[in-house]
Amino acid sequence: MSPERFVQALQKVVVHDNLAVYSELFRSTPVDRAVDPHWVRALTLFNGLDDENKQVLIEIICHTMVDTTANILGILDGGCPVAGIDGDVTVQVDGHRIGGELQELFLELSEAG
């Protein structure tokens, strides 16, 4: 698997698929059916917004997913050191190293669309 295919797969699963799940949950879950107190507060906030601001909140969630994934890829690429982790961190698929530029590829893909 190429680094490009890897980041495309990550973007689909982590950003696109999860964002669709969150959007659906926000739009279809009645507050009185939610159990988790954090989710109740999030639904209450979402339901109090007009349609434009609901879209803004979904966009914020999307950007958070992209930024978090990019930060993790930066750690895996070795460009973002983490205190307490000594040694090299690498990403391999079928024994072939694909890391080194994953963060950059992911951010380019995310900016493109």
Sequence and secondary structure as in RCSB ss.txt:
>XXXX:A:sequence
MSPERFVQALQKVVVHDNLAVYSELFRSTPVDRAVDPHWVRALTLFNGLDDENKQVLIEIICHTMVDTTANILGI
LDGGCPVAGIDGDVTVQVDGHRIGGELQELFLELSEAG
>XXXX:A:secstr
  HHHHHHHHIIIIIIIHHHHHHHHHHH  GGG  SHHHHHHHHHHHTS HHHHHHHHHHHHHHHHHHHHHHHHH
HHTSS  TT  S    EETTEE  SSHHHHHHHHHHH 
